[in-house]
Amino acid sequence: MNSQTISSTPTPQTRSVLSTLMLASAAINAGNGVLFALVAELQKVHGLSTAQLGWMSGAFFLASLLGLITLAHLADRGHAKSLLVAALGCSAGSLLWIAVADSLWELVAARAIEGLSFAVFAASARAIASRIDPERIGANLGKLSAADIGGFVLGPVVGTALVHLGGLSTPFFALSGLAAVACVLYLWFGPPDSHESKLELSWVQMSGFDLLRQRRIFGAALLALALFLPVGIYDSLWSKYLSDLGASRDFVGTSLTLYGLPIVLLAAFSGRLVDRIGAPRGMKLAMAGIAPITALYGLLPTYWLVAGVAMLEAVFNSLGGPASQTAMTKVCPPDRIAAGQGLSAVLAMSGAGIVGSLAPAIYASQGSGRLFGGVAILCLLLCALGLHLYRDASGEDGSVNPSNTRFKLVAKVPESATN
């Protein structure tokens, strides 16, 4: 009996789809990243308290959660392009609102819109990157991660430069325009919606929560949560923490660029490594570095050391991102990948949102050591539990067992076709 295998070389169409997706991802992440460098400036200009910074962070993550629960499943039903275009448009609008906002409620609402946009885009983009080449799931997700982080570090660089030129509103106007341009480009050049799915889903299935009944999927979601939990601190406190240690606004922006650089350079390689060694082993290696470094942040005496150690953490994060996303893709039904990626993001965003909302108050009352140390311990515990639940899907070497693989990498040719 003959068999037809998938080509070992990516097709031009695959490369085109991935490149378009990466450009759009860089644009939306640039808009999200700019606030990390300028949150201390927003606090000064608008007279916000440290606790109110937590409200903005919490709004972002709560809206992300709601978007993933209610909208991510549409990418599995043939509407991925529509979701991505809408997300880019809403991101442009939210950044424009921040630029003209003059009250706390406007800033909170704008961050909520940005959170909704970011989450829907991320789930849809990961589903597309996972589907276009089943043999290179990790590699393609790694490239998408490189674009994510590349855009994320571009935002602070552009933001700090434009603040000097035109004031605090200028970078938000500029990055709003960038998101709008990306929206138009993806509308014209992105792969079209398929509208082929005939799935009839209940509300629970639309939210993706039904997938949690499978312990392997639950385990993969916990891996994403373990990896993303420290982001809650970074979102609400990175700028303030470095400022409290004596860093200038320009240095805060530079620190984010330095953090992102290893991920941009290594994410594609790390994704290929995950394809070779398996997602569980990749996640173990990543968390072995991320957890102790997270705890170390709270003990370092100078902002230079914090920024330097952050670059080391980024090396491990470049492996953790593709590992956690590949883990979910491997155990999801092929027609529920967006729902599965959305489910991972739901848990990750929820955990980070809680941490982001509480971190400023804990930092003010308990100090940085207890804050970062406590989050590091939670990361280790969640990762250990996630790997335990996920173990049924994997061989001892960390590779996925053929019997558990949802993708058919070899398509059998019917015997009648060979006669």
C-alpha positions in Angstrom: 0.0 0.0 0.0 1.4 3.4 -1.0 1.4 6.4 1.2 1.6 10.1 0.6 3.6 12.2 3.1 3.6 15.9 3.8 6.5 17.6 2.1 9.5 18.3 4.2 9.8 21.8 2.7 7.4 24.6 3.5 5.3 25.7 0.5 5.3 29.3 -0.8 1.7 29.6 0.3 2.6 28.5 3.9 5.5 31.0 4.0 3.2 33.8 2.7 0.4 33.1 5.3 2.9 32.9 8.1 4.7 36.1 7.0 1.4 38.1 6.8 0.4 36.8 10.2 3.7 37.8 11.7 3.5 41.3 10.4 0.0 41.8 11.9 1.1 40.2 15.2 4.1 42.6 15.5 1.7 45.6 15.0 -0.8 44.6 17.6 1.9 43.7 20.1 3.7 47.0 19.6 0.5 48.8 20.8 0.3 46.6 23.8 4.0 46.9 24.7 4.2 50.7 24.7 2.2 51.0 27.9 4.8 48.9 29.8 7.4 51.7 29.3 5.0 54.6 29.8 2.8 53.5 32.7 4.8 55.5 35.2 4.3 58.6 33.0 0.6 58.0 32.8 0.5 57.7 36.6 2.2 61.1 36.9 0.2 62.9 34.2 -3.2 61.6 35.3 -2.5 61.6 39.1 -3.2 57.9 39.5 -2.5 55.9 42.6 -0.5 52.7 42.5 -3.7 50.7 43.2 -5.4 52.4 40.2 -2.7 51.1 38.0 -3.9 47.6 39.1 -7.4 48.5 37.9 -6.0 49.2 34.4 -4.1 45.9 34.4 -7.1 44.0 35.7 -9.4 45.5 33.0 -7.0 44.3 30.3 -6.9 40.8 31.6 -10.6 40.5 32.4 -11.6 41.7 28.9 -9.1 39.2 27.5 -10.8 36.5 29.4 -14.3 37.4 28.2 -13.1 37.7 24.6 -11.5 34.2 24.7 -14.6 32.6 26.2 -17.1 34.2 23.8 -15.2 34.7 20.5 -12.1 32.5 20.1 -14.2 29.5 18.9 -15.2 31.5 15.8 -11.7 30.9 14.4 -12.5 27.2 14.3 -15.7 27.9 12.4 -14.0 29.6 9.4 -13.9 33.2 10.6 -10.2 33.6 11.6 -9.6 36.5 9.2 -12.6 38.4 10.3 -11.5 38.0 13.9 -7.9 39.2 13.2 -9.1 42.2 11.2 -11.6 43.2 13.9 -8.9 42.8 16.6 -6.5 45.1 14.8 -9.2 47.7 14.3 -10.2 47.6 17.9 -6.6 47.8 19.0 -6.1 51.0 16.9 -9.2 52.5 18.5 -8.1 51.7 22.1 -4.7 53.3 21.6 -6.4 56.4 20.1 -8.6 56.6 23.2 -5.7 56.4 25.6 -4.1 59.2 23.7 -7.0 61.6 24.3 -8.2 60.2 27.6 -8.3 62.6 30.6 -9.9 60.4 33.3 -9.3 57.0 35.0 -12.5 55.4 33.7 -11.4 56.2 30.1 -8.0 54.6 30.6 -9.6 51.5 32.2 -12.1 51.2 29.4 -9.5 51.6 26.7 -7.3 49.0 28.3 -10.3 46.7 28.4 -10.8 47.1 24.6 -7.1 46.5 24.1 -7.3 43.3 26.2 -10.2 42.0 24.1 -8.4 42.7 20.9 -5.1 41.2 22.0 -6.7 37.9 23.3 -8.9 37.3 20.2 -6.0 38.0 17.9 -3.6 35.7 19.8 -6.0 32.7 19.9 -6.8 33.0 16.2 -3.2 33.6 15.1 -1.9 30.6 17.1 -4.6 28.4 15.6 -3.6 29.4 12.0 0.1 28.9 12.7 -0.6 25.5 14.2 -2.7 24.3 11.2 -0.7 25.4 8.2 2.1 22.8 8.7 1.5 19.9 11.2 5.2 18.8 10.9 6.4 22.2 12.1 3.9 23.2 14.8 6.7 24.3 17.2 8.7 26.0 14.6 5.8 28.1 13.3 4.6 29.0 16.7 8.2 30.0 17.5 8.3 32.3 14.6 5.0 33.8 15.6 6.3 34.3 19.1 9.3 36.1 17.7 7.0 38.5 15.9 4.9 38.9 19.0 8.0 39.9 21.1 9.5 41.9 18.3 6.4 44.1 18.1 6.2 44.2 21.9 9.8 45.6 22.3 9.3 47.9 19.3 6.4 49.6 21.2 8.5 50.9 24.1 11.4 52.0 21.9 9.0 54.0 19.7 7.1 55.2 22.7 10.0 56.6 24.6 11.4 58.3 21.5 8.1 59.9 20.5 7.4 61.2 24.1 10.5 63.4 23.7 9.3 64.7 20.3 5.6 65.4 21.0 4.5 64.5 24.5 2.8 61.5 26.1 0.0 61.2 23.6 2.2 61.1 20.6 3.3 57.4 20.8 -0.3 56.3 21.3 -1.4 58.2 18.2 1.5 56.7 16.2 0.9 53.1 17.2 -2.8 53.5 16.7 -2.0 54.4 13.1 0.4 51.4 12.8 -2.4 49.0 14.0 -4.8 50.7 11.5 -2.4 50.1 8.6 -1.9 46.5 9.7 -5.6 46.1 9.7 -6.0 47.3 6.1 -3.0 45.2 4.9 -4.4 42.0 6.5 -7.8 42.7 5.1 -6.3 42.8 1.6 -3.6 40.1 1.8 -4.6 37.8 4.7 -5.9 34.3 3.9 -9.7 34.5 3.4 -12.3 33.1 5.8 -13.3 29.6 4.9 -16.9 29.4 6.3 -16.6 25.6 5.9 -17.3 24.5 9.5 -20.6 22.9 10.1 -20.0 22.4 13.9 -23.0 22.8 16.1 -21.7 23.8 19.5 -23.3 24.4 22.8 -22.4 27.5 24.9 -20.0 25.4 27.0 -18.3 24.2 23.8 -18.1 27.7 22.4 -16.3 28.8 25.6 -13.9 25.8 25.3 -14.5 24.8 28.9 -15.7 21.3 27.8 -12.2 20.6 26.8 -11.1 20.7 30.4 -12.8 17.4 30.9 -9.7 15.9 29.2 -6.9 15.8 31.7 -4.2 16.2 29.1 -5.8 19.4 27.8 -6.2 20.7 31.3 -2.5 19.9 31.9 -1.5 21.8 28.8 -3.6 24.8 29.9 -1.9 24.8 33.3 1.5 24.9 31.6 0.4 28.1 29.8 -0.7 29.5 33.2 2.6 28.7 34.8 4.5 30.4 32.1 2.3 33.5 31.9 1.7 34.2 35.6 4.7 36.6 36.1 3.4 38.8 33.3 0.8 40.1 35.7 3.6 41.7 37.7 5.3 43.0 34.6 2.2 44.6 33.2 1.3 46.6 36.3 4.7 47.1 38.0 7.7 46.8 35.7 8.0 50.5 34.9 7.3 51.5 38.5 9.6 48.9 40.0 12.6 50.0 37.8 11.7 53.6 38.5 11.7 53.0 42.2 15.2 51.5 41.8 16.4 54.7 40.2 15.9 53.9 36.5 15.0 56.7 34.0 12.1 56.5 31.6 14.5 55.9 28.8 16.1 53.0 30.6 12.7 51.4 31.3 12.1 51.4 27.5 15.5 50.1 26.8 15.1 47.3 29.4 12.1 46.0 27.5 14.0 46.0 24.3 16.8 44.1 25.9 14.4 41.6 27.3 12.7 41.0 24.0 15.9 40.7 22.0 16.8 37.0 23.0 13.2 35.9 22.3 13.2 37.5 18.9 16.6 35.9 18.0 15.9 32.5 19.6 12.2 31.8 19.3 12.3 30.1 15.9 15.2 27.9 16.9 13.5 27.1 20.2 10.3 26.1 18.3 12.3 23.7 16.2 13.9 22.3 19.3 10.4 21.7 20.8 9.5 19.8 17.6 12.6 17.5 18.3 12.5 17.0 22.0 8.8 17.3 22.7 6.7 19.9 24.5 6.9 18.5 28.0 10.7 18.4 28.0 10.9 21.9 26.6 8.6 23.2 29.3 10.7 21.6 32.0 13.8 23.2 30.7 12.1 26.6 30.4 10.6 26.6 33.9 13.9 25.5 35.4 15.2 28.9 34.5 12.1 31.1 34.7 11.1 30.3 38.3 14.4 31.0 40.1 15.0 34.2 38.0 11.5 35.5 38.8 12.3 35.1 42.5 15.6 36.8 42.0 14.0 39.9 40.6 12.7 40.9 44.1 16.2 40.6 45.7 18.3 42.5 43.2 19.5 46.0 44.5 19.9 47.9 41.2 17.9 48.3 38.0 20.9 47.4 35.9 21.0 43.9 37.5 17.2 43.5 37.0 17.5 44.3 33.3 20.5 42.1 32.9 18.9 39.1 34.6 15.7 39.7 32.5 17.7 39.0 29.4 18.6 35.6 30.8 15.0 34.9 31.7 14.0 35.8 28.1 16.2 32.9 26.8 14.2 30.5 28.8 10.9 32.2 27.8 11.8 31.7 24.1 11.6 28.0 24.7 8.6 28.1 27.1 6.3 29.9 24.7 6.4 27.4 21.8 6.5 24.5 24.3 3.3 25.4 26.0 1.5 26.3 22.8 2.6 23.1 21.0 1.5 21.1 24.1 -2.0 22.3 23.7 -2.1 21.9 19.9 -0.9 18.2 20.1 -3.8 17.1 22.4 -6.6 19.2 20.9 -9.1 17.9 18.3 -8.0 19.4 14.9 -11.3 21.3 14.6 -11.0 22.8 18.1 -7.4 24.2 18.0 -8.5 27.8 18.4 -10.7 26.8 21.3 -7.9 25.0 22.9 -5.4 27.8 22.4 -8.1 30.2 23.7 -8.6 28.0 26.7 -4.9 28.1 27.5 -5.0 31.9 27.2 -8.1 32.0 29.4 -6.3 30.4 32.3 -3.1 32.3 31.6 -4.9 35.7 31.3 -7.0 35.0 34.4 -4.0 34.1 36.5 -2.0 37.1 35.3 -5.0 39.4 35.7 -5.3 38.4 39.3 -1.6 38.8 39.9 -1.6 42.1 38.1 -4.5 43.5 40.1 -3.0 42.4 43.4 0.7 43.0 42.7 0.8 46.8 43.3 -0.9 46.5 46.7 1.4 43.5 47.7 4.4 45.4 46.5 3.5 48.5 48.5 2.8 46.6 51.7 5.0 43.5 51.6 7.9 44.5 49.4 9.4 43.1 46.2 11.0 40.0 47.7 7.8 38.4 48.8 5.9 39.4 45.7 8.3 37.9 43.2 9.2 35.0 45.4 5.6 34.0 45.9 4.8 34.1 42.2 7.9 32.0 41.4 6.7 29.3 43.8 3.2 29.3 42.2 4.8 28.9 38.8 6.7 25.8 39.9 3.7 24.2 41.5 1.4 24.9 38.5 4.1 23.6 36.1 4.5 20.4 38.1 0.8 19.7 38.2 0.4 20.5 34.5 3.2 18.1 33.5 1.7 15.4 35.7 -1.7 15.7 34.0 -0.2 16.0 30.5 2.0 12.9 31.0 -0.6 10.6 29.5 -0.2 12.3 26.1 3.5 11.8 25.9 6.2 9.2 25.7 8.9 9.0 28.3 11.2 11.0 26.0 8.7 13.9 25.9 7.6 13.1 22.3 3.9 12.7 21.5 2.8 9.1 21.1 1.4 8.4 17.6 -1.8 7.0 19.1 -2.4 10.4 20.8 -1.5 12.7 18.0 -4.5 14.5 16.6 -2.9 15.3 13.2 -2.6 12.8 10.5 0.9 13.3 9.2 0.6 10.5 6.7 -2.4 10.2 4.4 -3.1 6.7 3.3 -4.0 6.2 -0.3 -7.0 3.8 -0.8 -6.0 0.4 -2.2 -8.4 0.9 -5.1 -6.3 3.9 -6.2 -3.2 1.7 -6.5 -4.9 -0.8 -8.8 
